[in-house]
Amino acid sequence: MNTLYPLGKFLIILGLVIAGLGVLLTLAPKIPYLGRLPGDIYYKRDNLVFYFPLGTSILISIVLSLLFYILTRR
């Protein structure tokens, strides 16, 4: 077996991940309610705006956990 095989496989997977992130970032503004879910903390005052997307973070965590579980299951 070629000693560069693992490096090549890693680079292909890394490229697919980067391409997937690019597609996700391009389409993210078109996903309804993402960033405005119940549980997202938004506080606005005179010259202060605080936003913490807690609900969105939990949803993304659940989706990624399920995706990784499906991909690593044998």
C-alpha positions, 0 to 999 in steps of 0.5 A: 500500500502506498504510504501517501494513501492516508494523506490523500484520503484526508485531503479529499475529506477536508475538501468535501467538508470545506465545500459543505461549509461553503454551501451551508454558509451560502444557504444559511440566510435562506433557512427560516427561523434559524437564529430566531428560535425560542431559547435564543437570548436577545437583549437590546438597550440604548447602545448595547445589543447582546445576542446569544443563540442558545436554542439555535446552538442546541438544535445544531448540536442535535443535528450534528450528533445524529449525523456523526452517529449515522456516519460512524455506525457500522 
